[in-house]
Amino acid sequence: MTTHATPRTYEVITYGCQMNVHDSERISGLLEDAGYVRAPEASRGDIVVFNTCAVRENADNRLYGNLGHLRPEKVANPAMQIAVGGCMAQKDRETVVARAPWVDVVFGTHNIGSLPVLLERARIEQASQVEIEEALTRFPSTLPTRRESPYAAWVSISVGCNNTCTFCIVPQLRGKEADRRPGDILAEVRALVADGVQEITLLGQNVNSYGVEFGDRFAFGKLLRACGEVDGLERVRFTSPHPAAFTDDVIAAMAETPNVMPSLHMPLQSGSDAVLRAMRRSYRSERFLGILDRVRAAMPEAAITTDIIVGFPGETDADFEDTLSVVRASRFAAAFTFQYSIRAGTPAATMPNQVPKEVVQERYERLVELVADIAWSENRRFEGRAVEVLFADGEGRKDAATNRLSGRARDNRLVHVTIPEGMERPRPGDLAEVEITHAAPHHLNADGAVTNVRRTAGGDAWARWHEAGPENKPSVGLGMPRRNSTQGRPEGRP
């Protein structure tokens, strides 16, 4: 890229799950390693990369809508380049260029590392480049990565999925599960902590089936315990597990490892055993509720969240009532709720008895209301209590107007904190105990005492980054992740 008098700029637009967010950090790292620089806030990059999701139909609509909006800019500035990667690119391949011929590069989930070369080839040849690999050729954590947070990081422990859920296209797009070796993962974790990271989130399509590739069914629990031995690592989280593979040794590892947080995202998908069978989910509601009971017996303070699909083909009123019953029994702290969306290439797409849209909508609204009522009830239990908060950047959209700081409690609840007048403000990455004074369905407010403020290496790292400015934040190798902005909320958890 040194042929340009000034470095070309880039921006990455991300849809979908945390795996995509982490992949976008790698895309940013690759582009910066190739000589590009991030476009300033609110300005268009010379290169625009869409990292796409294929789990839901509205992801298609959003992508092609955004590509259409970019077409006039591309016509006015032919030097501008547009790339489309991720799961939808892996699925649609030539379709992307057919529908949007002004796209310069299409790349898939298995060849993220090819992006800089494909961009340069498209520029030289003045022709669209489509390159899709059918299988993983290089574990993506070896790629350079631009972390978006100096104090929190994603760490991939596996990619791909061995399950065959009838609604999910992810295994076709991400391939069979491939596991990293524990030593490589822990080396990355230690390097991140040395760089100021206080919190890591272990990522995998089915994170608790980690070890299946090298034949150790207890590997995930061992990994959690090993993370507990990393000096300076304050918080460990993981997402997303699968109920069928969730074992008691993982619950024990969570409960017995102080820096593993008491928060668990456990995808339910449906509370109806008939629907779970049709979904090819290899557990039933009784097993699911049993897991939650054992988690809460070991960690009474654990906050449990979930994913639920409404309107799966053949779902009856009775099936939906079963889901509501399981939701009431589960007492979820939050739920990501989705209306079933037909995805071509999945078995569910051709199933009979597709549920009418108006029925799905009505059920969806009832479920959302129930989840909010339960979450609010659960949050009200915290009023008058003290919780530990890790302050964060960007968690509170109204922080500037309310003069608050926001962060996450140990159980991952969002907390908005009022800092008493005259008190030195904690930095993102710092920790404190705060008094909860008010509960809302989706967050807690702490307008009371702020005590035991602890300035951390993560806060120091944030201060260094803040002083450097957004364009000068360093890229780092070893697959150390950075958060990129996402559109919408997490989708497509297994």
LOGUVEX-631636 format. One line per 2 residues: their letters; for each residue x, y, z of C-alpha. Coordinates in steps of 0.2 Angstrom, whole numbers, m for minus. Layout:
# residues N
a	X:Y:Z  ...
This chain:
# residues 494
mt	0:0:0  15:11:0
th	12:17:m18  m1:30:m11
at	5:47:m6  m6:46:10
pr	m13:30:18  m30:25:12
ty	m43:24:26  m55:10:30
ev	m71:6:40  m78:m10:45
it	m97:m13:47  m102:m28:57
yg	m118:m38:58  m121:m53:69
cq	m114:m63:84  m98:m61:94
mn	m88:m72:83  m91:m59:69
vh	m86:m45:80  m70:m54:84
ds	m68:m57:65  m70:m39:62
er	m56:m35:74  m45:m47:64
is	m51:m38:48  m45:m21:55
gl	m29:m28:61  m25:m35:43
le	m29:m19:35  m18:m9:47
da	m4:m22:45  m6:m19:26
gy	m4:0:28  m22:7:29
vr	m28:18:43  m45:18:52
ap	m56:32:45  m61:46:57
ea	m77:45:66  m92:50:55
sr	m82:50:39  m83:37:25
gd	m67:26:23  m59:23:6
iv	m62:5:9  m79:m1:17
vf	m79:m19:23  m96:m27:28
nt	m94:m42:39  m110:m51:37
ca	m122:m63:46  m133:m76:38
vr	m143:m82:52  m158:m71:49
en	m167:m64:34  m166:m46:39
ad	m147:m47:39  m149:m49:20
nr	m160:m34:18  m149:m23:29
ly	m133:m28:18  m141:m25:1
gn	m150:m9:8  m133:m2:13
lg	m124:m8:m3  m138:2:m12
hl	m134:17:m2  m116:16:m6
rp	m118:15:m25  m119:34:m28
ek	m103:36:m18  m94:23:m28
va	m100:30:m44  m94:47:m39
np	m77:40:m32  m72:25:m42
am	m56:23:m31  m67:18:m17
qi	m68:0:m13  m82:m11:m5
av	m79:m28:2  m91:m41:8
gg	m86:m55:20  m93:m66:33
cm	m106:m79:33  m118:m72:20
aq	m103:m70:8  m99:m88:12
kd	m117:m93:8  m121:m82:m7
re	m104:m81:m16  m108:m75:m34
tv	m125:m68:m29  m117:m53:m20
va	m109:m47:m35  m124:m51:m46
ra	m135:m41:m35  m122:m27:m32
pw	m110:m27:m46  m101:m12:m38
vd	m94:m23:m25  m75:m25:m27
vv	m71:m40:m16  m81:m55:m9
fg	m72:m66:4  m78:m80:16
th	m77:m85:34  m62:m97:30
ni	m50:m84:21  m51:m68:31
gs	m32:m67:29  m34:m65:10
lp	m43:m48:11  m28:m36:8
vl	m22:m46:m7  m40:m47:m14
le	m42:m28:m12  m26:m24:m21
ra	m30:m37:m35  m47:m29:m38
ri	m38:m11:m38  m25:m17:m51
eq	m37:m27:m62  m52:m16:m60
as	m63:m31:m58  m72:m39:m44
qv	m63:m53:m34  m73:m67:m27
ei	m63:m80:m16  m71:m92:m5
ee	m62:m107:4  m73:m122:8
al	m63:m126:24  m52:m117:37
tr	m34:m116:31  m27:m106:45
fp	m34:m103:63  m39:m85:63
st	m31:m81:80  m14:m81:71
lp	m20:m66:61  m15:m48:67
tr	m29:m40:76  m34:m22:81
re	m43:m23:98  m56:m10:102
sp	m55:m11:120  m39:m9:130
ya	m46:m18:146  m58:m32:138
aw	m54:m44:125  m62:m59:115
vs	m52:m75:114  m57:m88:102
is	m55:m106:108  m63:m115:93
vg	m72:m111:77  m85:m121:68
cn	m99:m132:74  m103:m151:74
nt	m122:m150:78  m136:m151:65
ct	m149:m140:71  m163:m139:58
fc	m165:m120:59  m146:m116:58
iv	m135:m113:43  m119:m109:53
pq	m111:m127:52  m112:m125:33
lr	m103:m108:34  m91:m111:48
gk	m87:m129:45  m84:m143:58
ea	m77:m138:75  m58:m135:76
dr	m51:m132:93  m35:m122:98
rp	m23:m131:109  m24:m125:128
gd	m6:m119:128  m10:m107:113
il	m25:m100:122  m17:m97:138
ae	m2:m89:130  m14:m77:122
vr	m23:m74:138  m7:m70:147
al	m1:m58:133  m18:m49:134
va	m16:m47:153  1:m41:151
dg	m6:m28:139  m18:m22:152
vq	m33:m33:149  m44:m36:164
ei	m58:m46:157  m58:m60:143
tl	m73:m68:135  m69:m86:128
lg	m78:m88:111  m84:m104:102
qn	m99:m108:92  m102:m122:105
vn	m89:m116:118  m92:m130:131
sy	m89:m144:118  m71:m137:117
gv	m59:m152:117  m69:m163:105
ef	m56:m162:92  m42:m169:103
gd	m53:m181:113  m54:m172:130
rf	m72:m170:136  m66:m161:152
af	m55:m149:142  m67:m134:144
gk	m68:m135:163  m49:m137:164
ll	m47:m121:153  m58:m111:165
ra	m48:m117:180  m32:m113:171
cg	m38:m95:167  m41:m93:186
ev	m22:m95:188  m17:m81:177
dg	m11:m67:188  m20:m50:185
le	m35:m57:176  m50:m50:185
rv	m65:m58:175  m67:m73:163
rf	m83:m75:153  m88:m87:139
ts	m101:m89:126  m111:m98:120
ph	m113:m115:128  m125:m129:122
pa	m136:m137:135  m133:m154:128
af	m114:m153:131  m115:m144:148
td	m108:m155:161  m107:m153:180
dv	m88:m152:180  m90:m135:170
ia	m102:m129:184  m89:m134:197
am	m76:m125:188  m86:m109:187
ae	m91:m110:205  m73:m114:211
tp	m63:m102:201  m65:m84:208
nv	m62:m74:192  m75:m84:182
mp	m90:m73:182  m107:m79:189
sl	m115:m76:172  m121:m89:160
hm	m129:m88:142  m138:m104:140
pl	m148:m105:123  m166:m112:126
qs	m173:m109:109  m189:m117:114
gs	m198:m124:129  m208:m137:120
da	m200:m154:119  m209:m157:102
vl	m201:m142:95  m184:m145:102
ra	m186:m162:93  m190:m154:77
mr	m176:m142:79  m164:m157:82
rs	m159:m150:98  m152:m164:108
yr	m160:m160:125  m177:m157:132
se	m185:m144:144  m182:m155:159
rf	m163:m156:156  m162:m138:153
lg	m171:m133:169  m160:m146:178
il	m144:m137:172  m151:m121:178
dr	m155:m128:195  m138:m135:197
vr	m130:m119:192  m140:m109:205
aa	m136:m122:218  m118:m119:215
mp	m119:m101:212  m135:m93:219
ea	m130:m76:213  m128:m82:194
ai	m137:m72:181  m144:m83:167
tt	m148:m76:150  m154:m86:134
di	m160:m86:116  m178:m91:111
iv	m185:m93:94  m204:m90:91
gf	m214:m98:77  m203:m112:72
pg	m212:m123:59  m226:m133:67
et	m226:m123:84  m244:m125:91
da	m252:m114:104  m248:m128:117
df	m230:m128:111  m229:m109:114
ed	m237:m111:131  m223:m123:136
tl	m210:m111:131  m219:m98:142
sv	m219:m110:156  m200:m114:155
vr	m197:m95:154  m206:m93:170
as	m197:m107:179  m180:m101:172
rf	m181:m83:179  m170:m77:165
aa	m160:m60:168  m163:m56:150
af	m167:m65:133  m163:m62:115
tf	m179:m67:107  m181:m70:88
qy	m195:m73:76  m192:m88:66
si	m184:m84:49  m183:m96:34
ra	m165:m98:29  m163:m107:12
gt	m152:m123:14  m158:m128:31
pa	m170:m142:34  m183:m131:43
at	m185:m120:27  m195:m134:19
mp	m204:m141:34  m223:m141:33
nq	m234:m130:44  m225:m114:43
vp	m233:m103:56  m242:m87:49
ke	m233:m71:52  m247:m63:62
vv	m247:m78:74  m228:m77:76
qe	m229:m58:80  m243:m60:93
ry	m233:m74:102  m217:m64:100
er	m225:m49:109  m231:m60:123
lv	m214:m67:126  m205:m51:126
el	m217:m44:139  m215:m59:150
va	m196:m59:148  m196:m40:153
di	m207:m43:168  m196:m57:175
aw	m180:m47:171  m187:m32:180
se	m192:m42:195  m175:m50:196
nr	m167:m33:195  m177:m26:209
rf	m169:m39:221  m153:m28:219
eg	m160:m12:226  m151:m7:242
ra	m137:m19:238  m118:m16:234
ve	m111:m24:218  m94:m23:210
vl	m93:m14:193  m80:m14:180
fa	m82:3:171  m83:3:152
dg	m83:14:137  m99:15:127
eg	m110:5:138  m121:20:143
rk	m127:30:128  m134:44:140
da	m119:45:151  m114:62:145
at	m131:69:147  m134:61:164
nr	m116:64:170  m115:45:174
ls	m102:31:171  m108:14:166
gr	m101:m3:167  m105:m21:171
ar	m108:m30:187  m99:m47:190
dn	m115:m56:184  m115:m45:168
rl	m129:m34:172  m128:m16:165
vh	m126:m3:179  m127:16:177
vt	m117:24:191  m118:42:197
ip	m101:48:203  m102:59:219
eg	m97:77:216  m79:80:220
me	m74:62:218  m61:57:206
rp	m70:49:191  m65:31:189
rp	m58:27:171  m65:13:160
gd	m56:m3:166  m56:3:184
la	m67:m6:197  m78:0:211
ev	m92:m6:223  m108:4:220
ei	m125:5:229  m140:0:218
th	m154:13:221  m165:9:206
aa	m169:m6:195  m176:m5:177
ph	m180:m20:166  m163:m19:157
hl	m151:m10:169  m148:m5:186
na	m145:13:193  m132:16:206
dg	m135:34:213  m128:29:231
av	m111:26:238  m96:23:227
tn	m83:14:237  m67:4:236
vr	m62:12:219  m48:2:212
rt	m37:9:198  m32:m5:188
ag	m19:m9:174  m35:m9:162
gd	m38:9:167  m20:13:164
aw	m21:5:147  m37:15:143
ar	m28:31:148  m14:27:136
wh	m26:24:122  m36:39:126
ea	m21:50:126  m15:42:109
gp	m31:46:100  m42:34:90
en	m32:34:75  m16:30:84
kp	m21:15:94  m9:1:91
sv	m13:m15:82  m7:m31:91
gl	m4:m48:85  m7:m66:92
gm	m25:m64:88  m28:m52:103
pr	m46:m45:100  m53:m28:99
rn	m71:m24:99  m78:m16:83
st	m95:m7:83  m110:m18:78
qg	m126:m15:71  m141:m22:81
rp	m139:m35:95  m131:m52:95
eg	m139:m65:83  m137:m83:79
rp	m131:m90:95  m132:m109:94
